[in-house]
């Protein structure tokens, strides 16, 4: 690496090194890897707090930094995913608690890690788009992802398809650096989520709000007030149709919309 410890390292340099060797970390690192790690800790001292920080949890067999290194080995060629993995647990030491059985927990470490990641990436002068993309993934990397179509659609609305697929890739890397005894089960769950995502994307690509057998004027006629509630109600009805909960028939749609209006 053509940088020494006294020279500020640019964002481009960090990305290049991640692409070249960031995921080549091993538990028995050679001298070159030791040097790269030392430089990385010098440039991003926030990472050093992860080194040697034990997780005391059955889902983990490594300390926080060893886990990060193992997860980096699973990263592909997307630098956004690699950067997300590098920073995803940077807030864990700040969030550590133990329960009465001595089991370690890191509640809320996603948002805390996102805050630290944002500070670090701005200091290293990453571009705003990369910062926003990575910080968002770090924030949500440990969120609950339910194997339900409605949950998938909610995440698609929040992140968009490309970013949601990245989130699933981040999860794949993350579990690859956890307890090997849990790996097969957790990878299988991610695979099911991806299959469900493919299904939802295919379905929603074939059915849109405009395909409903009612429109905004129909909702106004049954008592809805013109405004944002019209669009949100039509969107909910479209979700119900896509998920097979109800048929796309005028009387059925209006009856359900009327029930929602009464509940409000």
N, C-alpha and C positions, 0 to 999 in steps of 0.2 A: 504494500500500500504506500503510495507516494505522499504520505502526510505524517508529520510528527506530532507529538503531544502538545506542542506549544502553538500550533497553527490551527486556527478555527476551521472546522470541517463544514463544508456546505451541504445543503440538502441533497444536491446532485451526487456528492461523494458518498453520502449515506446510502442512497438508493443503489448506486453502482456496486458498492460493497455488499449490500444485501443480495443483489442479483448474482454476484460472483460467488459469494461464499456464506451469506447469512444463514442459509439453511443447512450448511455443512457442519454445524456445531455437533460435537460428540461429547460424551461424558469424559473421555480421556483425550482432551484437546492437544493438538500438537503446538509447537512454538508459534507458528503463524497464527493459529486460531487464538492462542493466548494473547498475542499482541493485538489482534483485531478487537478482542473483547476488552482489553485494557483501554484502547483508544476510544471505544464506544462508551465505556463508563466515564472516561474523561470528558467527552463531548456531551453526554447525557448522564450526569451524575445521579439523576433520579432513578435510573435503572439499577444502580449499584445496591440500592436498598433491598432489591429482590434477591440478591445473591446470598445464599445461606438462610433465607427466611423459610423456615419449615411450615408446611401447611396443616399438618396434624389432622388429616382427613382421609378416610378410606378410599376416596376417589383419586387421591394423589399419592404418588410414590417418590416424587421429586420436590426439591424446594422450588420457590416461585421462579427463580431464574433458570434452573435446570428444566423446569416444565416449559418455559418460554423457548429455550433452545431446542428442546425436542419438538415442540410445535412448529418451529421454524423449519425443521427438517422436512416437515410434511407440506410446506407451502409450495405452490407451483410457481409459474413465471409472472404472476400479476404482482407488481410492486406494491399496489394498494393493499392487497391481502397480506404480503410480507410485513409491511409497515404496521398494519393493524395488529398482527400477531406480536410484533416486537413490543408494542405499547399496551396490549390489551389488559395486562394484569399489573401495570405499573402502579396502580393505586391500592393493590392488595395489602401491603404492609400498613397502610393508613387505616384500613377497615377491619383489621383482624380482631376477632373475638373468639372466646371459647365457651362452649356450653358446660353444663354441670358434669358431663362425662369426659371433659377435656378435648372434645372434638372441635377442630378449628372451623370457623366460618368467616366469610368475607362479604357480608351483606352490603349491598349498595356499591360494590367496587366498580361496577360498569360506569356509572356516571362520574365517580371520583377519578377513575382512570382516564375518562374522556376529558375531564377538566385539565389534568396534568398533561395529557397528550397535546391538547390545544396549545398550552403554554410552551411546551418543548418545540413543537413544529413551527410555531410563530417565531421563536427565538432562532431556529435554524433556517428561517426564511423560506420555508416551503411555500408553494403557490396556494392561494386561497381555496381553489377547487379541491386540491389534494387534501388540504387540511380538513375541509368540511366533510369530505368523503370518508377519510380515515376516522375522524373523531366520531362521526355517526355510527360507524361500525363498532368502534370500541365501546361506545355507550350501550349499544344493544347486544353485544356479543354473548351476554349471559342471560338474556331475557327468555322468558318462557315461550316456547314455540309449540302450539298445540296442533295435533294432527286432525284438524277440522277445516273444512273449506272456508268457513266464515273467518277463522283466524288467519288463514292464508291470504284471503282477500283483504283483511285489515292491514296485514303487513305489506301487501302489494300497494295499497293506497298510501301507506306511510313512506315506503322506501322506493317503490318502483321495482320492476322486475330485475333489472341488472344488479341493483344494489342488494336486493333480497337474495339473489343467487350468490352474490359475494358473501353475504352474511352466513349462508349455509356452508360455504367453503371455509370461512373462518371457523365455524363450529367444527368442521371436520378436522382442521388442523389442531384446534384446541383439544379435542378429545384424543387425538393421536399422541399428545404429550401427557396424558393422564395415566391412570392405573391400567396396564395392559389387560388385566382381568375383566375390565368393563368395556374394552374397546369394541369388540364385535357387536355387542348389544347397542352401543351408542352410535356406531357407524350405520347400523341397520336402521335406526330411527331417523337419522339424517337422510338416508336413501329414501325412506317412506315419505318424508317431508318433500323431497325433491320430486318424487313421483306425483304427489298430490299437487304440488305447484304446477307441474307440467299439465296436469288435468284441468286445474282451475284456469290457467292461462289459455288453454285450448277452448274451454267452454266460454269464457268471457270474451274470447275473440270472435265467437259466433253469435253472441247475444248482447245487445246493448239496451240502454234505457228506452231508446226510440222504438225498440221492437215490442215494448209493452203494449197491451191491448187497451191501455188508458193513457192519458196525458195530464199535464198540469191543470188544464181547464176542467177536467173531470174532478180532480181533487178539490178545486175551488167550489165547484157546484155542491159538493157534499159537506162543505164547511171549513175547508182549509183557508188560511189567510195567505195571500200572495207574498212570496218571500223565499228565504232559503229553505224553509221547511218543505216546500214543494219538491225541490231537487233532492233533498235528503230522503224524503219518503219514497220517491220514485226509485232512488238508488237501493233502498232497503227492499222494495218490492222486487227489483231486478235480481238482487241477491237471492231472495226466496225462490224465484223461478229457476235460476241457475242451479241452486242447490237441490232442486226437486221437491222443495217443501210445499209448493203450490203450483197449480197450473196457470198458464198465461191466458186466463179468461177474464173478460171484463167484470162479470158479476163477482167472481172470487176476489179479484184484486181490489175492487171497490169495498167489498165487505171487510177485508183485512185492514185496508187503509182507514175505514170508519172506526174499527176497533181501536187502532192506535190513537186516533183523534180523541176518542172518549177517554182513554187512559191519561192523555195529557191534560 
